[in-house]
Every structure is written in structure tokens, then in C-alpha cells.
Amino acid sequence: MAVTATGTVKVHGDAAELSLERHVPKDAIAVWPYFAESRELGTWIGSYVGDPDSGEVVLSMNAEGGEATSAVEILDCQPPEHLAVQTTDESGHWSLEVELVDGGHEAGSGTTIRFTHHDVPLAQLPDVGPGWEWYLDRLVAALAGQPMPNWDDYYPALREAYTR
């Protein structure tokens, strides 16, 4: 399957802000659990343990090889519209944000998912960009009940598009 890079990159110094969007035919209330509930989150990226009301959980990535885990600090949570977190793992700290925007007042107009990874070191962008493209396409597939996309279609094929 041929995939293309869809992310927008805004460079500031030695880092960048990576933003990606996907549109799905479900409303934000139906999409929100795929970011906030461990079972639904587990269908595309990984499940968590802990109490989100405490402001911290531990995410276990299920699409990664091995046992990749991240401590997740919930910085802002406004269901079903906005979630901002900071993750910490062996590769450092990642500041991530998702915004769900309903398509309008018309029933069935769907939701735009706006995902932003803040302060990506430029040297990591060629690896991070294809990864988020893949994960967001996994989210879209999970929401549609379709098979998961193949990582080999994304990497290294999209690496060049995110090389600065």
C-alpha cells in the first residue's frame, strides 16, 4: 500500500512541532474513548494501568516489539474535545496533544482528529513522523473495524519526507 506524509512541521530552533489530522465518520463522543479508555486505546496504540483521575497512568505500547512502556502525565483533559499529556520513557519526554473537532451541527458529519507532538528534536523527526502517521492510521482502522496498516508501508518509505 502506498502511503504519503500528511504531517505539518513547524521548525523552531533545534526542535519542531509536528501536527497531523485525520477525519473519521464518527462524532467526537464516539472517538473520545479511543484516547481516554484503556480498552479502546489498546485497539490501536496501547493500554494503560492506573487511575486517569490521579493525573498519571502507565501506557504499555502493544504495537511495538518488546515491552515498551511510558509514564503518562495528564496535563489537560476536556472530554470529548481536548487531551494534553507528557510521556516519559527511555527516549525522553514527549509532549502530545489531541483535539477532536466535530464536523458541525449536521448529524453524521464526522470528527477531525488534530494530533500534535510538540518539541520533537529535529534529529528524531525522520523516525517520529512516520511513526505517528502509522499510529493515526491504526486509529482510523480501529474506529472503522478494519485491518491494521502494515508498519513496513510507512518506514522507511516516509522517512525522507520528514528529514530536515
C-alpha positions in Angstrom: 0.0 0.0 0.0 1.4 3.4 -0.9 1.2 6.0 1.9 2.1 9.7 1.9 3.3 12.0 4.6 0.5 14.3 5.8 2.1 16.0 8.7 2.8 19.7 9.0 6.2 20.6 10.5 6.9 23.9 12.1 10.6 24.3 13.0 11.8 26.4 15.9 15.5 26.1 16.6 16.6 22.5 17.0 13.1 21.2 17.5 9.8 21.1 15.6 6.1 20.9 16.2 4.6 18.0 14.2 0.8 18.2 13.5 -1.3 15.6 11.8 -5.0 15.4 11.0 -7.4 12.6 10.3 -11.1 12.8 9.6 -13.4 10.0 10.7 -17.1 9.5 10.1 -17.9 9.3 13.8 -18.7 12.1 16.3 -16.3 13.2 18.9 -18.2 11.4 21.7 -17.6 8.1 19.9 -14.0 8.8 19.2 -13.0 10.1 22.7 -12.8 6.6 24.3 -10.1 5.7 21.8 -7.9 8.2 23.6 -9.3 8.0 27.2 -10.3 4.4 27.8 -7.7 1.7 28.2 -9.6 -1.0 26.2 -10.3 1.3 23.2 -6.8 2.8 23.3 -5.4 -0.7 23.2 -7.0 -1.3 19.8 -4.5 1.0 18.1 -1.6 2.0 20.3 -1.6 0.5 23.8 -3.4 0.1 27.0 -2.8 1.7 30.4 -2.9 0.9 34.0 -3.6 3.4 36.7 -6.3 5.9 37.5 -6.6 8.7 35.0 -8.3 10.8 37.7 -5.0 10.8 39.5 -3.4 12.6 36.6 -0.9 9.7 35.9 -1.1 6.3 34.2 1.4 3.9 32.7 1.0 3.1 29.0 2.1 -0.2 27.6 2.5 0.0 23.8 1.0 -3.0 22.1 2.1 -2.5 18.5 5.8 -2.1 19.4 8.2 -5.0 19.6 9.2 -5.9 23.1 7.8 -4.2 26.2 7.7 -0.5 25.5 6.1 1.4 28.4 5.7 5.1 29.1 4.8 7.1 32.2 2.0 9.4 31.2 1.2 12.7 33.0 -2.2 14.0 32.0 -1.8 17.8 31.7 -5.3 18.7 30.4 -8.4 16.6 29.8 -11.6 18.2 28.5 -13.8 15.3 27.2 -14.6 14.9 24.4 -12.6 17.7 22.9 -9.0 18.0 24.2 -6.3 15.9 25.8 -2.7 17.0 26.5 -0.2 14.7 28.0 3.5 14.4 28.7 5.0 10.9 28.3 8.3 9.8 29.7 10.3 6.7 28.6 13.8 5.7 27.8 13.9 8.1 24.8 13.0 11.1 27.0 9.9 13.3 27.4 7.2 13.8 24.7 4.6 16.5 24.8 1.5 15.3 23.0 -1.9 16.9 22.3 -5.1 15.8 20.6 -8.1 17.9 19.7 -11.3 16.4 18.5 -13.4 18.7 16.4 -16.9 17.7 15.4 -17.7 18.3 11.7 -20.5 20.7 12.5 -24.2 20.6 13.6 -25.2 18.3 10.8 -25.6 14.7 12.0 -23.1 12.3 10.6 -20.5 14.9 9.5 -17.8 13.2 11.5 -14.8 14.4 13.5 -11.4 15.8 12.7 -8.7 14.5 14.9 -5.9 17.0 15.3 -2.8 15.5 16.8 0.3 17.5 17.8 3.7 16.3 19.0 5.4 19.4 20.5 9.2 19.9 20.6 10.3 17.0 18.5 14.1 17.1 18.2 14.9 17.6 14.5 17.2 14.6 14.5 14.3 12.4 15.6 11.7 13.8 13.2 12.5 11.3 10.4 11.6 8.4 12.7 8.8 10.1 14.7 6.9 11.4 11.7 6.3 8.0 10.0 5.5 6.5 13.4 2.7 9.0 14.1 1.4 8.6 10.5 1.2 4.8 11.2 -0.4 5.1 14.6 -3.1 7.6 13.5 -3.9 5.3 10.5 -4.1 2.5 13.1 -6.6 4.6 15.0 -8.7 5.2 11.9 -8.6 1.4 11.1 -9.7 0.6 14.7 -12.6 3.1 14.5 -13.7 1.5 11.2 -13.2 -2.1 12.3 -10.7 -2.6 9.5 -7.3 -4.5 9.5 -4.4 -2.6 10.9 -1.9 -1.0 8.4 1.5 -2.5 7.9 4.4 -0.7 9.5 6.6 -1.6 6.5 4.4 0.6 4.3 5.4 3.6 6.5 9.0 3.1 7.4 11.4 3.8 5.8 9.1 5.0 3.0 8.1 8.2 4.8 11.4 8.9 6.5 12.7 11.2 3.7 9.6 13.3 3.9 10.4 14.1 7.5 14.1 14.7 7.0 15.0 18.3 7.5 
